[in-house]
Amino acid sequence: MKLEHKVYEKLLQVPKGKVTTYGELAKAVGLKNGQRAIGRMMNKNPFPVIVPCHRVIMSDGKVGGYAWGEKVKTNMLSREGIEIKKGRIQNADVIFRF
């Protein structure tokens, strides 16, 4: 199985109203220090409606990038109940750990 597919399968485990980090997702698939690789995979996600790449954030709580822009990502997360102020996730209890 391709690494991208493993990453997408893991990401499907993150429920609505939760987020994970690029680093946490990398660890979950066995990529040591693979945060940037995860970011590139999320940017090229061919299934954005199915695979919720908007639920992956930076380890410091920043929303991070998104293929359709940070504002779109912020709006999507907000609609899922995640509180964001000045580009940062406010409630640490929404972080999903694998």
C-alpha positions as CSV (number, residue, x, y, z in Angstrom):
1,M,0.0,0.0,0.0
2,K,1.3,3.4,-0.9
3,L,2.3,5.7,2.0
4,E,-0.3,8.3,1.0
5,H,-3.0,5.8,1.3
6,K,-1.8,4.8,4.8
7,V,-1.9,8.5,5.8
8,Y,-5.4,9.0,4.4
9,E,-6.6,5.9,6.2
10,K,-5.2,7.2,9.5
11,L,-6.7,10.7,8.9
12,L,-10.1,9.1,8.4
13,Q,-10.0,8.1,12.1
14,V,-10.0,11.8,13.2
15,P,-13.6,12.6,14.0
16,K,-15.5,15.8,13.2
17,G,-14.7,18.3,15.9
18,K,-11.2,17.0,16.5
19,V,-7.8,17.8,14.8
20,T,-4.4,16.1,14.7
21,T,-1.0,17.5,14.0
22,Y,1.3,16.9,11.0
23,G,3.8,15.3,13.4
24,E,1.2,13.1,15.1
25,L,0.0,11.9,11.7
26,A,3.6,11.2,10.6
27,K,4.3,9.2,13.7
28,A,1.1,7.2,13.2
29,V,2.3,5.9,9.9
30,G,6.0,5.4,11.0
31,L,7.5,8.5,9.4
32,K,10.1,9.9,11.8
33,N,10.2,13.7,11.5
34,G,7.8,13.5,8.6
35,Q,5.8,16.6,9.2
36,R,6.7,18.3,5.9
37,A,6.0,15.1,4.0
38,I,2.6,14.9,5.6
39,G,2.0,18.6,4.6
40,R,2.9,17.9,1.0
41,M,0.5,14.9,1.0
42,M,-2.3,16.9,2.4
43,N,-1.7,19.6,-0.2
44,K,-2.0,17.0,-3.0
45,N,-5.0,15.1,-1.4
46,P,-7.1,14.0,-4.4
47,F,-10.1,13.2,-2.1
48,P,-10.6,16.4,0.0
49,V,-14.3,15.8,0.4
50,I,-13.7,12.3,1.7
51,V,-10.3,12.6,3.5
52,P,-10.6,15.5,5.9
53,C,-7.1,17.1,5.4
54,H,-8.5,20.3,6.9
55,R,-8.3,18.6,10.3
56,V,-4.5,18.5,10.3
57,I,-2.8,21.5,12.1
58,M,0.6,22.6,13.2
59,S,2.1,21.3,16.5
60,D,2.0,24.8,18.0
61,G,-1.7,25.1,17.5
62,K,-1.6,27.2,14.3
63,V,-4.2,26.3,11.7
64,G,-1.5,26.0,9.0
65,G,-1.9,25.9,5.3
66,Y,-4.6,24.6,3.1
67,A,-4.9,24.1,-0.6
68,W,-7.9,26.5,-0.8
69,G,-6.5,28.9,1.7
70,E,-6.2,29.3,5.5
71,K,-9.5,31.2,5.7
72,V,-11.4,28.3,4.1
73,K,-9.7,25.9,6.5
74,T,-10.5,28.1,9.5
75,N,-14.1,28.3,8.5
76,M,-14.4,24.5,8.0
77,L,-12.9,23.9,11.5
78,S,-15.1,26.5,13.1
79,R,-18.2,24.9,11.6
80,E,-17.1,21.6,13.3
81,G,-17.0,23.4,16.6
82,I,-13.3,24.1,17.0
83,E,-12.6,27.5,18.5
84,I,-9.9,29.5,16.6
85,K,-8.5,32.9,17.5
86,K,-5.8,34.7,15.6
87,G,-5.1,31.6,13.5
88,R,-4.7,29.2,16.5
89,I,-6.7,26.4,18.0
90,Q,-7.9,27.5,21.4
91,N,-9.0,24.2,23.0
92,A,-6.2,21.7,23.4
93,D,-8.8,19.0,24.2
94,V,-9.7,18.8,20.5
95,I,-6.3,17.3,19.6
96,F,-6.7,13.7,18.4
97,R,-3.9,11.2,19.3
98,F,-3.5,7.9,17.5
